[in-house]
Amino acid sequence: MKELQYLNKYFIKYKYSFLLGIVTTIVAQFFNLVTPKLISESIKVLEEFQKGNITIAFAENELIVRILKIIGATIIAGFLTFLMRQTLIVMSRHIEFDLKNEVFRQYERLSQNFYKQHRTGDLMNRISEDVGKTRMYVGPAVMYTINTVIRFAIVIVYMYNVSPRLTLYALLPLPLLSYAIFKLSTDINKRSTIFQQYLSKVSSFTQEVFSGIRVIKAYSLESQQQANMVELADESKTKSMSLAKLQAIFGPLMIALIGVSNLVVIYFGGMMYIDGSIKSIGTIAEFILYINMLTFPVASLGWVSSMVQEAEASQKRINEFLSIEPEIQNNHPEPSVIHGEIQFNNVSFTYEDTNIRALEQINFHIKKGETLAILGKTGSGKSTVLSLISRLYDTTEGEILIDGKPIDKVNLFDLRNSIGIVPQDAFLFSDTIKNNIKFGNENASDDAVISAAKKAVVHDNIAAFNLQYETILGERGITLSGGQKQRVSIARALIKDADILLLDDCLSAVDTETEEAILNNLLDFCKDKTTIIVSHRVSSAKNADRIIILEEGRIIEQGSHNQLIDMGGYYADLYLRQLSEKELS
């Protein structure tokens, strides 16, 4: 139960609903316990009539009164039980809602390294399956536990008041019941943890297959992936069946023990009636009803114990990452005004997960309104520079200054709000094209959306669609071509109208003519913005105020277009090679 203590804060938050549920349960139990007493009294009336002590009219009248009382008590108890379920189960739904939001907020807070180390399917399983298991604990498990404890306490008191000796006989099987629950619960906890782990594996595998279905079909690997899925599903089924078999033992075991209690009551109650210790058969009937009133609560102990053990395993998985502190912290909660001046001072960076030294002693300074172009081979560290500016990572060595302040002393959210970024891998949501563009500014007007699309030279393509800007995109924007996705992503960054614009090789999938048109539009748009363009093409960089060339994380050349041409180095060779390729095409 240690892991589930995390949920106590929610019980405190919804304490009034919780207390109302407990009070309703207690009152409902008192009305439930009216019935056995009234049935016992009814049998005594019949015994008195049989002995000739009362008339038939009096007996009939007494029976009718007791029947009406039984009906009334049952209706009230049923209503209170309904109210109990409404109170406690609805409370559990509120807790589920709060916990899912807490998990989601933590997902948003966690840094890039976390997502490199955890698979999407596993994360989805934690916010769905694991939170669902936890809800079963705060809802049905808690409700039935309260119901069972209260019913046991009240029933045993009633039984003791009728006959202490017969009560002792009736409760003899309970120690065996407690031991069985303890042993089975321990095994269920172990098997439940293993099953949840395999469920995450299945979720992760299917998520990857669905995301990469085009590659799988292109390489005709459907049969191989199907075989892998069958193998993984078989393993998961084995663990599930192992857990289910153990859980299946609970119900029959509980019912068997209740049956033994009934036999004990009948035997010893009968012997006590024979020797005169019990004056009426009605007492035995009353005890049998009391024992049977405990049948469902006792039988539910197995189910409740199983739910608690599963919730414990699931909450442990949730707690594992809720306790993770993001590597990137907002160290300056006060608002920051960002103008756009950026300076790298001896910045070096090593990726923690791969130990790759991506940047080595990088120095440059960009004033507000200037444009910097970064060129270099694949893996030279170009994208890493942009990740450090948007503070997706912190530097390993050196410092980055934003408007003269260390980047970690700038409000993190204000920093990112001041940046419009077009990533190398354009990601679009499964929504309308208009909403994908408005993701950069959700309050933007339709005219602003069209204007941004025109600047990104994608308006004509969108206008050709049947639904135009209301066209729903497939997952990850699969409806569009690579170039169209890049241009919609550019429009999304432009509509944000941020002070800093980061373009990470975002024109690689467009033709040179379209590239030229976009760059011309950006020249006017970026006049008062700090812009960094990462590219493999000289055509994207030649108009920048400064160009730096990266190789294996180091700056090997820097200067303006003309200065680098005059140097006759890497940039000049790249320019001549791409110029000749353009002429040949």
C-alpha positions in Angstrom: 0.0 0.0 0.0 3.0 2.3 0.1 2.8 3.4 -3.5 -1.0 4.1 -3.1 -0.3 6.6 -0.3 0.4 9.1 -3.1 -3.4 9.2 -3.7 -4.2 10.3 -0.2 -4.0 13.9 -1.3 -7.0 13.3 -3.6 -9.0 11.7 -0.8 -8.3 14.9 1.2 -9.3 17.0 -1.8 -12.7 15.2 -2.1 -13.1 14.6 1.6 -16.7 15.7 1.7 -17.8 13.2 -1.0 -15.7 10.6 0.8 -17.3 11.2 4.2 -20.8 11.4 2.7 -20.2 8.0 1.1 -19.1 6.5 4.4 -22.1 7.9 6.3 -24.5 6.7 3.6 -22.9 3.2 3.8 -23.3 3.1 7.5 -27.0 4.1 7.4 -27.7 1.7 4.5 -26.2 -1.2 6.5 -28.6 -0.5 9.4 -31.6 -0.7 7.1 -30.2 -3.9 5.5 -29.9 -5.5 8.9 -33.6 -4.9 9.7 -34.7 -7.8 7.5 -33.1 -10.7 9.4 -34.5 -9.5 12.7 -38.0 -9.1 11.2 -37.8 -12.6 9.6 -36.8 -14.1 12.9 -39.7 -12.3 14.6 -42.0 -13.6 11.9 -41.0 -17.2 12.5 -41.5 -16.7 16.2 -45.0 -15.4 15.5 -45.7 -18.6 13.5 -44.3 -20.7 16.4 -46.6 -18.9 18.8 -49.6 -19.5 16.5 -48.7 -23.2 16.2 -48.5 -23.4 20.0 -52.0 -21.8 20.2 -50.8 -18.8 22.1 -52.2 -16.3 19.6 -55.2 -16.2 17.1 -54.9 -16.5 13.4 -56.1 -12.9 12.9 -53.4 -11.6 15.3 -50.8 -13.7 13.5 -51.8 -12.5 10.1 -51.8 -8.9 11.3 -48.3 -9.3 12.8 -47.0 -10.9 9.6 -48.4 -8.1 7.3 -46.8 -5.4 9.5 -43.4 -7.1 9.4 -43.6 -7.7 5.6 -44.4 -4.0 5.1 -41.4 -3.1 7.3 -39.2 -5.4 5.3 -40.3 -3.8 2.0 -39.8 -0.3 3.4 -36.4 -1.1 4.8 -35.3 -2.8 1.6 -36.4 0.2 -0.5 -34.6 2.7 1.8 -31.5 0.5 1.9 -31.5 0.2 -1.9 -31.8 4.0 -2.4 -29.0 4.6 0.1 -26.8 2.0 -1.6 -27.4 3.8 -4.9 -26.5 7.1 -3.3 -23.3 5.5 -1.9 -22.3 4.3 -5.3 -23.1 7.6 -6.9 -21.0 9.4 -4.3 -17.9 7.2 -4.2 -17.8 6.1 -7.8 -18.3 9.7 -9.1 -15.5 10.7 -6.7 -13.2 8.1 -8.3 -13.9 9.6 -11.7 -12.9 13.0 -10.5 -9.7 11.6 -9.1 -9.1 9.8 -12.4 -9.5 13.1 -14.2 -7.1 14.9 -11.9 -4.5 12.1 -12.0 -4.6 12.0 -15.8 -4.1 15.7 -16.0 -1.2 15.5 -13.5 0.4 12.7 -15.6 0.0 14.8 -18.7 1.4 17.9 -17.1 4.5 15.9 -16.1 4.8 14.6 -19.6 5.0 18.2 -20.8 7.5 19.2 -18.1 10.0 16.4 -18.8 13.0 17.0 -20.9 14.1 15.6 -24.3 16.3 12.9 -22.7 13.3 11.4 -21.0 11.6 10.8 -24.3 14.7 9.3 -25.8 14.8 6.7 -23.1 11.0 5.9 -23.0 8.8 4.5 -25.7 5.6 6.2 -26.7 3.5 3.1 -26.2 4.7 2.7 -22.6 3.9 6.4 -21.9 0.4 5.9 -23.4 -0.1 2.8 -21.3 0.7 4.7 -18.1 -1.8 7.5 -18.7 -4.6 5.1 -19.8 -4.2 1.5 -18.4 -2.3 2.4 -15.3 -4.5 5.3 -14.4 -7.6 3.2 -15.1 -6.3 0.5 -12.6 -5.7 3.2 -10.0 -9.3 4.5 -10.5 -10.6 1.0 -9.7 -8.8 1.3 -6.3 -10.1 4.8 -5.4 -13.6 3.8 -6.6 -14.9 0.3 -6.4 -12.1 -1.1 -4.2 -12.5 1.6 -1.6 -16.3 1.5 -1.8 -16.5 -2.3 -1.3 -13.9 -2.2 1.4 -15.8 0.4 3.4 -19.0 -1.5 2.8 -17.4 -4.8 3.9 -15.8 -3.4 7.1 -19.0 -1.6 8.2 -21.2 -4.6 7.4 -18.9 -6.9 9.3 -18.8 -4.7 12.3 -22.5 -4.2 12.5 -23.5 -7.8 11.7 -21.1 -9.3 14.2 -22.5 -7.0 16.9 -26.0 -8.0 16.0 -25.1 -11.7 16.0 -23.3 -11.4 19.3 -26.3 -9.8 20.9 -28.5 -12.7 19.8 -26.1 -15.5 20.7 -22.4 -15.0 21.6 -21.7 -18.8 21.4 -23.3 -19.3 18.0 -21.5 -16.2 16.7 -18.2 -17.8 17.7 -19.0 -20.9 15.8 -20.1 -19.0 12.7 -16.9 -17.0 12.6 -14.5 -19.9 12.9 -13.7 -20.0 9.1 -12.6 -16.4 9.1 -8.9 -16.9 10.2 -8.5 -19.4 7.3 -10.1 -16.8 5.0 -7.6 -14.0 6.1 -4.6 -16.3 5.6 -5.8 -17.3 2.1 -6.3 -13.6 1.1 -2.8 -12.7 2.3 -1.1 -15.5 0.4 -3.0 -15.0 -2.8 -2.7 -11.2 -2.7 1.1 -11.4 -2.6 1.2 -13.6 -5.7 -1.3 -11.4 -7.5 0.8 -8.3 -6.9 3.9 -9.9 -8.4 2.0 -11.3 -11.5 0.1 -8.0 -12.0 3.4 -6.0 -12.1 4.8 -8.4 -14.8 1.5 -8.3 -16.8 1.5 -4.5 -16.8 5.1 -4.5 -18.1 4.1 -6.8 -21.0 1.1 -4.7 -21.7 3.4 -1.7 -22.2 5.6 -3.7 -24.5 2.5 -4.6 -26.7 1.4 -1.0 -26.8 4.8 0.3 -27.7 5.2 -2.3 -30.5 1.9 -1.6 -32.1 2.4 2.1 -31.8 5.7 1.9 -33.7 4.2 -0.5 -36.3 1.3 1.9 -37.0 3.6 4.9 -37.2 5.9 3.1 -39.6 3.3 1.3 -41.6 4.5 2.9 -44.9 8.0 1.6 -44.4 6.8 -1.9 -43.4 4.7 -2.1 -46.6 7.5 -0.7 -48.7 9.9 -3.4 -47.6 7.1 -6.1 -47.6 7.7 -6.9 -43.9 4.1 -7.5 -42.9 4.6 -11.2 -42.3 7.7 -10.6 -40.1 6.0 -7.9 -38.1 2.9 -10.2 -37.7 5.1 -12.9 -36.4 6.8 -10.5 -33.9 3.3 -9.4 -32.8 2.1 -12.9 -32.3 5.2 -13.8 -30.2 4.8 -10.7 -28.1 1.0 -11.2 -27.7 1.6 -14.8 -26.7 4.0 -13.8 -24.0 1.5 -11.2 -22.8 -1.4 -13.7 -22.9 0.7 -16.2 -20.8 1.2 -13.5 -18.1 -2.4 -12.5 -18.3 -3.7 -16.1 -18.0 -1.3 -16.7 -15.1 -2.8 -13.7 -13.3 -6.4 -14.6 -14.2 -6.0 -18.2 -12.9 -4.9 -16.8 -9.5 -7.7 -14.3 -9.4 -10.2 -17.0 -10.3 -9.4 -18.9 -7.1 -10.7 -16.1 -4.9 -14.4 -16.2 -5.7 -15.0 -20.0 -5.2 -12.8 -20.0 -2.1 -14.7 -17.2 -0.5 -18.1 -18.8 -1.3 -16.9 -22.2 0.0 -15.9 -20.7 3.3 -19.3 -18.9 3.6 -20.9 -22.3 2.8 -18.9 -23.9 5.6 -20.1 -21.1 8.0 -23.7 -21.9 7.0 -23.2 -25.6 7.8 -21.6 -24.7 11.1 -24.6 -22.4 12.0 -27.1 -25.1 11.0 -25.3 -27.9 12.9 -24.4 -26.0 16.1 -27.5 -23.9 16.0 -29.6 -27.1 15.7 -27.8 -28.7 18.6 -28.3 -25.6 20.7 -32.0 -25.6 19.9 -32.2 -29.2 20.9 -30.6 -28.6 24.3 -32.6 -25.5 24.8 -29.8 -22.9 24.6 -31.8 -21.3 21.7 -35.5 -20.9 22.2 -36.6 -20.4 18.6 -35.8 -21.8 15.1 -36.1 -18.1 14.0 -32.7 -17.5 15.7 -31.1 -20.0 13.4 -32.8 -18.5 10.4 -31.6 -15.1 11.5 -28.0 -16.3 11.8 -28.1 -17.9 8.4 -29.4 -14.6 6.9 -26.6 -12.7 8.7 -24.0 -15.1 7.3 -25.4 -14.8 3.8 -25.4 -11.1 4.1 -21.6 -11.5 4.5 -21.4 -13.7 1.4 -20.9 -10.9 -1.2 -18.7 -8.7 1.0 -16.4 -11.7 1.8 -16.5 -12.9 -1.8 -15.7 -9.4 -3.0 -12.6 -9.4 -0.7 -10.8 -11.4 -3.4 -11.8 -9.0 -6.2 -11.0 -6.0 -4.0 -7.6 -7.5 -3.0 -6.9 -8.1 -6.7 -7.8 -4.5 -7.6 -5.7 -3.1 -4.8 -2.7 -5.2 -5.9 -3.1 -4.2 -9.6 -3.5 -0.6 -8.6 -0.4 -0.8 -6.4 1.6 -2.1 -9.4 0.2 0.6 -11.7 0.6 3.4 -9.2 4.3 2.4 -8.7 4.8 2.8 -12.5 3.1 6.2 -12.4 5.1 7.3 -9.3 8.4 6.3 -11.0 8.1 9.2 -13.5 6.1 11.6 -11.4 9.1 11.7 -9.1 11.4 12.6 -12.0 12.6 16.2 -11.9 13.0 17.7 -15.4 16.6 18.4 -16.4 15.5 21.7 -17.8 14.2 23.9 -15.0 12.7 27.4 -15.1 15.2 29.0 -12.8 13.8 32.5 -13.3 10.0 32.5 -12.6 9.7 36.3 -13.0 8.6 37.5 -16.5 11.4 38.2 -19.0 11.2 40.5 -22.0 13.1 38.9 -25.0 14.5 41.2 -27.7 16.5 38.6 -29.6 20.3 39.2 -29.1 22.0 35.8 -28.9 25.6 35.1 -28.0 27.5 31.8 -27.7 30.6 31.9 -25.5 32.9 28.8 -25.7 29.8 26.5 -25.9 30.4 22.7 -25.9 27.7 20.1 -25.7 27.7 16.3 -25.3 24.6 14.2 -25.7 24.1 12.3 -22.4 22.5 9.2 -23.9 25.1 8.6 -26.7 28.1 10.4 -25.3 28.5 12.1 -28.7 30.4 15.4 -28.5 28.1 17.5 -30.8 29.6 20.9 -30.3 33.1 22.1 -29.3 34.0 25.6 -28.2 31.4 27.4 -30.3 31.5 31.2 -30.3 29.3 33.7 -32.2 27.2 36.8 -31.6 24.0 37.8 -33.3 22.4 41.1 -32.7 18.6 41.7 -32.9 17.4 41.8 -36.5 20.5 40.0 -37.9 20.4 36.7 -39.8 22.9 33.8 -39.2 23.2 30.9 -41.5 24.7 27.6 -40.3 26.0 25.1 -42.9 27.8 21.8 -42.6 27.7 18.1 -43.2 25.1 15.8 -41.6 26.0 15.3 -37.9 28.2 18.5 -37.7 26.0 19.9 -34.8 23.8 22.4 -36.7 20.5 21.3 -35.2 22.1 21.1 -31.7 22.8 24.8 -31.9 19.0 25.5 -32.3 18.1 23.0 -29.6 20.4 24.9 -27.2 18.9 28.3 -28.1 15.4 27.0 -27.4 16.8 25.4 -24.3 15.7 21.9 -25.0 19.1 21.0 -23.6 21.5 22.9 -21.3 25.1 23.4 -22.4 27.8 21.0 -21.1 30.4 23.8 -21.1 30.4 27.5 -21.8 27.3 29.8 -21.7 24.6 31.1 -23.9 23.5 34.7 -23.4 20.1 36.0 -24.4 20.1 39.9 -24.5 23.2 39.7 -22.4 21.7 37.4 -19.7 22.7 33.8 -19.2 20.0 31.7 -20.8 19.2 29.8 -17.6 18.4 33.1 -15.9 15.7 34.0 -18.5 12.2 32.8 -17.9 11.9 29.5 -19.8 8.4 30.0 -21.0 9.0 33.6 -22.1 12.1 32.4 -24.0 10.2 29.7 -25.9 7.2 32.0 -26.5 9.6 34.4 -28.2 10.9 31.7 -30.6 9.2 30.5 -33.8 10.8 27.3 -34.8 10.5 25.1 -37.9 12.0 21.7 -37.1 13.9 19.5 -39.5 11.2 16.9 -39.3 8.0 18.8 -39.9 5.3 17.5 -37.5 1.7 18.2 -38.3 -1.3 17.2 -36.1 -4.3 15.2 -37.3 -6.4 18.3 -37.6 -7.4 20.9 -40.2 -4.7 22.7 -42.1 -6.0 26.0 -40.7 -5.7 24.7 -37.1 -2.2 23.4 -37.8 -1.1 26.8 -39.0 -3.0 28.5 -36.1 -1.0 26.3 -33.7 1.6 29.0 -33.8 -1.1 31.6 -32.8 -4.5 30.2 -31.8 -6.1 33.7 -31.8 -5.0 34.4 -35.4 -7.7 35.4 -37.9 -8.4 33.6 -41.1 -6.8 36.4 -43.1 -3.6 36.0 -41.0 -3.6 32.3 -41.7 -3.9 32.9 -45.5 -1.2 35.6 -45.3 1.2 33.2 -43.5 0.4 30.4 -46.0 1.2 32.8 -48.9 4.5 33.8 -47.4 5.3 30.1 -47.1 4.2 29.6 -50.7 1.7 26.9 -49.8 -1.5 28.8 -50.3 -2.1 27.7 -53.9 -1.6 24.0 -52.9 -4.1 24.4 -50.1 -6.6 26.2 -52.3 -6.6 23.3 -54.7 -7.9 20.9 -52.1 -11.7 20.3 -52.0 -12.0 21.6 -48.4 -9.1 24.0 -48.7 -8.0 25.2 -45.2 -10.6 22.9 -43.6 -8.9 19.8 -45.0 -8.3 17.3 -42.2 -4.8 15.9 -42.3 -3.9 12.3 -41.6 -1.6 11.3 -38.7 1.6 13.3 -38.7 0.3 15.2 -41.8 0.5 12.1 -44.0 -2.1 13.7 -46.4 0.5 16.2 -47.6 3.8 15.7 -49.5 7.1 16.3 -47.8 7.5 19.8 -49.3 3.9 20.8 -48.4 4.4 19.7 -44.8 7.5 21.8 -44.6 5.8 24.8 -45.9 2.8 24.5 -43.6 5.2 24.2 -40.8 6.9 27.4 -42.0 3.5 29.1 -42.1 2.9 28.0 -38.5 6.2 29.6 -37.4 5.5 32.8 -39.3 2.0 33.4 -37.9 3.5 33.3 -34.4 5.4 36.5 -35.4 8.1 35.8 -32.7 11.2 37.8 -32.1 13.5 34.9 -32.9 13.0 32.6 -35.9 14.8 29.3 -36.1 14.7 27.4 -39.4 16.2 23.9 -39.2 16.8 22.7 -42.8 13.2 23.4 -43.5 13.5 23.8 -47.3 15.2 20.5 -48.0 12.0 19.0 -49.6 11.1 21.9 -51.9 12.4 22.7 -55.3 14.9 25.6 -55.9 12.2 27.8 -57.5 9.9 27.5 -54.5 12.9 27.9 -52.1 13.8 31.1 -53.8 10.3 32.5 -53.5 10.1 31.6 -49.8 13.5 33.1 -49.0 12.5 36.4 -50.8 9.4 36.5 -48.6 11.4 35.9 -45.5 13.8 38.7 -46.3 11.1 41.3 -45.8 9.4 39.4 -42.9 12.7 38.9 -40.9 14.0 42.5 -41.1 13.4 43.1 -37.4 13.8 39.5 -36.2 16.8 37.5 -35.2 16.9 34.6 -37.6 19.0 31.5 -37.7 18.9 29.3 -40.9 20.3 25.8 -40.8 20.7 24.4 -44.3 22.8 22.2 -46.6 22.2 24.7 -49.5 24.2 27.8 -50.2 21.2 29.3 -51.8 19.5 29.4 -48.4 22.5 31.0 -46.7 23.9 33.5 -49.1 21.8 36.5 -48.0 22.5 36.0 -44.3 24.5 38.7 -42.4 26.9 36.0 -41.3 27.5 32.4 -42.2 29.3 29.8 -40.1 30.5 26.4 -41.3 30.4 23.5 -38.8 32.5 20.4 -39.1 32.4 17.8 -36.3 31.0 20.3 -33.9 33.7 23.0 -34.6 33.5 26.3 -36.5 35.9 25.9 -39.4 34.8 29.0 -41.4 32.7 32.1 -40.7 31.9 35.4 -42.5 29.6 36.9 -45.1 28.9 35.2 -48.4 31.5 37.2 -50.3 34.1 36.8 -47.6 33.7 33.0 -47.6 33.9 32.9 -51.4 37.1 34.9 -51.3 38.6 32.4 -48.7 38.3 29.6 -51.2 37.6 27.0 -48.6 34.7 24.6 -47.8 32.0 27.2 -48.4 33.4 28.3 -51.8 33.8 24.6 -53.0 30.2 23.9 -51.9 28.9 27.0 -53.7 30.6 26.1 -56.9 29.5 22.5 -56.7 25.8 23.4 -56.1 26.0 26.2 -58.7 27.2 23.7 -61.4 24.5 21.2 -60.3 21.8 23.9 -60.7 23.1 24.8 -64.2 23.1 21.1 -65.2 19.6 20.6 -64.0 
